Each structure stands twice: as structure tokens, then as C-alpha cells.
Amino acid sequence: MSSGTRLFGTDSEKIVDLASWFAHAPPEKGDAQWRDGYSAKEQAKSWLRTGAPAVPSELWEALSRLGLGEIDEVFGRPEHTTGLDDYGRGRQHDLFGCARHEGATRFVFGVEAKACEGFDGTVADRASDRPPSKKRARCNLLASALFGRPVLDEDTGRVLDEDLGGHGYQLWTAAVGTIIEAQRRSVEDAVLIVQQFLPRSLEEARGHDRRDWESALSSNAALVEAFVGAIHEVGATAHQTAFVAPGTRLHVLKVESGLVG
């Protein structure tokens, strides 16, 4: 695989450098999240580290190993939003991309970028939100799309599957959002990439960064491993729901990237 890369903001304007990334695809909380050592800005730096938009080499190598075919261009959209259901806010991808060959999309990918942060709690954390909240219903739609079965009793909040309930919630929304985008384009493969940023050394980080990198990295690795294992137990393909068609293949990659600073 080899490609040229083009990035576009949520306003469809081209992104060519850090300034245009922030202008056209800023993180939800703006300046508060646009900080060195934090995932929003570090992701942008990684896609622009060559001086022009380009798929980070470590992501490209991981995608190439999937063997999904020749690619000659990549279109990427930071902060792209995908509707998941009728229950409100959709999935906001850190970056959504289409991998193309001769003008046709071969596969799509969604990036969940992480520094010293988790996956917005677990699925089971949503169990205590009673109706009229739709959180339990959304969790069951996500579970049904990924695993073919519900995870919560929507009336009582009882967790029906403790293992699934312990999954990182954003892994589910990221995966299903990417599957939906694949189906909109009639492609068979959806790739979820967890781009985990690492400090140059944990010892160095302890000297100037109060965040608990060791705990965050260990927890994220375990959550991704559990999710990948559960996905493969059910065939790593989408299941039928009111919002998702069956059959789309789901690939999950965890890729480590160094902090730029």
C-alpha cells in the first residue's frame, strides 16, 4: 500500500498544518484540549509530522499488515460525526478516513486517539441511568451490533453480561460508528485504530507530568485486549440491528505513537 493523503475539516476546508487543523477541526473543548502531550494535538502532530498531511508511518504499517488491498489515496476528516441511532449525540471520531484506490473506497477507518486518558468509563457505568434516559437502550443497540446480544436489562439496569459490561464505552461507539460509515459506502471492511500516545519515557514523565501514565496505559491495553478478544469470539463481523446491517468485517488495531512534545 502507498498513498497520498488529504485532510479536511468539519467545514470541508483543507487541513495542511496545525493552524488549519485547529481552525477547521478543533477539539470539542477548544484550547483546553489543544495542548502538547494531550491526544487531540498529538494526533494532529502525528498526521503532519512530515510537514504535510500523511498517514503516520506506524498506522500505515499496521494497516498494511491487514492485507486489504492497494491504496493510492486517503481522505481523512478529524472530528467527523456519525449518527449511531435515534438517541441523540452520535460518535465523534478523532479522525475518520477513507482508504481509496482508483477513486473507489476500499475500506474505512476510525481513529480513537488516547494519551493519558481512558475510554469514557465502562459500558456498565451507563446501567444506573434510568428511563427516560436512552443510555441503556443505546448500550444494547451497540452490544447487539457488535456481539449479537444485549448487555443490560433496560428496565432494571441489571448487567446481563459482566464481561461485556466491563468494556470501555468509547471502544463500542468508535467501532459501531466506523461500521456504519463502511456500510454507507458499501465497503466490506471497517478498521478501528486505537492510537495510543506514549511519553518518551515513563521516568521522564514522572518528573514533569502529574498524570498517572502507568495506570492509564495499563488500563487501556487491558480494555483493548478484552474488546478484541470478545469481537473475535463472535466472528468479528457486524450483527443486525435497526441501524446496522450484518456482515461488515471489523478489524481492531492498537498502535503506539510517541509524544512529539
C-alpha positions in Angstrom: 0.0 0.0 0.0 1.1 3.5 -0.7 -0.9 6.7 -0.8 -1.3 10.4 -0.9 -3.2 11.9 2.0 -5.7 14.8 2.1 -7.3 16.1 5.3 -10.5 18.1 5.6 -12.1 19.9 8.5 -15.7 19.6 9.6 -16.4 22.6 7.4 -14.9 20.8 4.4 -11.9 23.1 4.3 -8.4 21.7 3.6 -6.1 21.0 6.5 -2.4 21.5 5.7 -0.8 22.4 9.0 -1.5 22.7 12.8 -3.1 26.1 12.4 -5.6 24.9 9.8 -6.3 21.7 11.7 -7.3 23.8 14.8 -9.2 26.3 12.6 -11.2 23.8 10.7 -11.4 20.7 13.0 -10.9 21.9 16.6 -11.5 19.5 19.5 -14.8 19.8 21.3 -13.3 21.9 24.2 -11.1 24.0 22.1 -7.9 25.4 23.6 -8.4 23.3 26.8 -7.8 20.2 24.8 -5.3 21.6 22.3 -2.2 21.1 24.4 1.1 19.4 23.9 1.1 15.9 25.4 -2.7 15.6 25.0 -4.4 13.4 22.4 -6.1 16.0 20.3 -3.0 18.0 19.5 -0.6 15.0 19.5 -2.8 13.3 16.9 -2.7 16.4 14.7 1.1 16.5 15.0 1.4 12.8 14.1 -0.6 13.3 10.8 1.5 16.4 10.0 4.9 15.3 11.2 6.4 15.1 7.7 5.5 18.8 7.0 2.4 17.8 5.0 -0.7 15.6 5.6 0.3 12.0 5.7 -0.8 8.8 7.4 1.6 8.3 10.4 4.1 5.6 9.4 3.2 3.4 12.4 -0.5 3.5 11.5 0.3 2.8 7.8 2.4 -0.2 8.7 -0.4 -1.6 10.9 -3.0 -1.1 8.1 -0.7 -2.6 5.5 -0.5 -5.8 7.6 -4.3 -6.3 7.3 -3.9 -7.0 3.5 -6.9 -5.0 2.4 -5.5 -4.2 -1.0 -3.7 -1.4 -2.8 -4.4 2.1 -1.7 -3.4 5.2 -3.7 -5.1 8.0 -1.6 -6.5 8.6 1.8 -9.1 11.2 2.7 -9.3 12.0 6.4 -11.7 14.1 8.4 -10.8 14.9 12.0 -13.8 15.3 14.4 -16.2 13.7 11.9 -19.5 12.8 13.5 -21.5 9.6 12.7 -25.1 9.1 13.9 -25.4 5.9 15.8 -29.2 5.7 16.4 -32.2 8.0 17.2 -31.0 8.7 20.8 -29.1 11.9 20.4 -25.4 12.6 20.0 -23.5 10.4 17.6 -20.0 9.1 17.5 -17.4 11.9 17.1 -14.3 10.2 15.6 -11.0 11.7 16.5 -10.3 11.1 12.8 -12.4 9.2 10.2 -10.7 8.1 7.0 -11.5 6.5 3.6 -8.7 4.4 2.1 -9.2 4.6 -1.7 -7.8 3.0 -4.9 -8.5 4.5 -8.4 -11.3 6.6 -7.0 -13.2 3.8 -5.1 -13.1 3.4 -1.3 -11.5 0.0 -0.4 -12.1 0.3 3.4 -12.8 2.9 6.0 -11.1 3.5 9.3 -11.9 5.4 12.5 -9.2 6.6 14.9 -9.6 6.8 18.7 -6.6 8.7 19.9 -5.5 8.4 23.6 -2.8 9.9 25.7 -3.1 9.6 29.5 -6.9 9.1 29.4 -9.4 6.2 29.3 -12.4 5.3 27.2 -15.0 7.4 29.0 -15.7 4.7 31.6 -17.3 1.3 31.0 -20.5 0.2 29.4 -21.7 -0.9 32.9 -21.4 2.7 34.1 -24.4 3.5 32.0 -26.6 1.0 33.8 -27.7 3.4 36.5 -29.2 5.9 34.1 -32.9 5.1 34.3 -35.5 5.9 31.6 -36.3 8.3 30.1 -32.6 8.3 29.6 -31.8 6.3 26.5 -28.3 5.2 27.7 -29.3 1.6 28.4 -31.1 1.3 25.1 -28.0 2.7 23.3 -25.8 0.2 25.1 -28.0 -2.6 24.0 -28.0 -1.4 20.4 -24.2 -1.2 20.4 -23.9 -4.6 22.0 -26.3 -6.2 19.5 -24.4 -4.7 16.6 -21.1 -5.9 17.9 -21.9 -9.2 19.7 -25.4 -10.1 18.7 -26.9 -9.8 22.2 -27.9 -7.2 24.7 -25.7 -6.2 27.7 -28.2 -4.6 30.1 -31.8 -5.1 31.3 -33.3 -1.8 30.1 -36.0 -1.8 32.8 -33.8 -2.6 35.9 -30.3 -1.7 34.7 -29.0 -5.2 35.6 -25.9 -6.1 33.7 -26.6 -9.2 31.8 -23.0 -9.9 30.7 -20.4 -8.8 33.2 -17.5 -9.3 30.8 -19.1 -7.1 28.1 -20.2 -4.6 30.8 -16.6 -4.1 31.7 -15.6 -2.9 28.2 -14.5 0.6 27.5 -17.6 2.5 26.3 -15.8 4.5 23.6 -14.5 1.4 22.0 -18.1 0.4 21.3 -19.2 3.7 19.9 -16.0 4.0 17.9 -16.4 0.5 16.4 -20.1 0.9 15.6 -19.6 4.4 14.2 -16.9 3.1 11.8 -19.1 0.1 10.8 -21.9 2.5 9.9 -19.6 4.6 7.8 -18.4 1.5 6.0 -22.0 0.4 5.2 -22.9 3.9 3.9 -20.1 3.4 1.3 -20.9 -0.3 0.6 -17.5 -1.5 1.6 -16.9 -4.7 3.5 -14.1 -3.7 5.9 -14.2 -1.3 8.8 -11.0 -0.7 10.8 -10.9 0.8 14.3 -7.5 2.2 15.2 -6.7 3.0 18.8 -3.7 5.4 18.5 -2.1 5.3 21.9 0.4 8.1 22.6 3.3 7.4 24.9 5.8 9.6 26.7 9.4 9.3 25.6 10.0 7.5 29.0 7.8 7.0 32.0 10.6 8.1 34.3 10.9 11.4 32.4 7.2 11.8 32.5 7.1 11.4 36.3 9.4 14.4 36.6 7.2 17.0 35.0 3.8 15.4 34.4 1.4 14.7 37.3 -0.8 12.4 35.3 -0.6 8.7 36.1 0.7 7.4 32.8 1.4 3.9 34.1 -2.2 3.3 35.3 -3.7 4.8 32.1 -1.5 2.8 29.7 -2.1 -0.5 31.6 -5.8 0.0 31.8 -6.2 1.0 28.1 -4.1 -2.0 27.0 -6.3 -4.4 29.0 -9.5 -2.8 27.8 -8.4 -3.1 24.1 -7.3 -6.7 24.6 -10.7 -7.6 26.2 -12.6 -5.9 23.4 -10.6 -7.5 20.6 -11.0 -11.0 22.3 -14.8 -10.6 22.6 -15.1 -9.4 19.0 -13.2 -12.4 17.6 -15.3 -14.8 19.7 -18.4 -13.7 17.7 -16.6 -13.7 14.3 -15.5 -10.0 14.1 -18.4 -9.1 11.9 -21.4 -6.7 12.4 -24.8 -8.1 13.5 -28.2 -6.9 12.5 -29.9 -4.1 14.4 -32.3 -1.3 13.4 -29.3 0.8 12.5 -26.6 -1.7 11.4 -26.7 -4.3 8.7 -25.0 -7.7 9.2 -21.7 -8.8 7.7 -19.3 -5.9 7.7 -15.9 -7.1 8.9 -14.4 -5.3 11.8 -10.7 -5.0 12.4 -9.3 -3.5 15.6 -5.7 -2.2 15.8 -3.9 -0.7 18.7 -0.9 1.4 17.5 1.6 3.1 19.7 2.9 6.6 18.8 5.5 8.7 20.6 4.6 12.1 22.0 6.1 14.9 19.9 6.3 17.1 23.0 
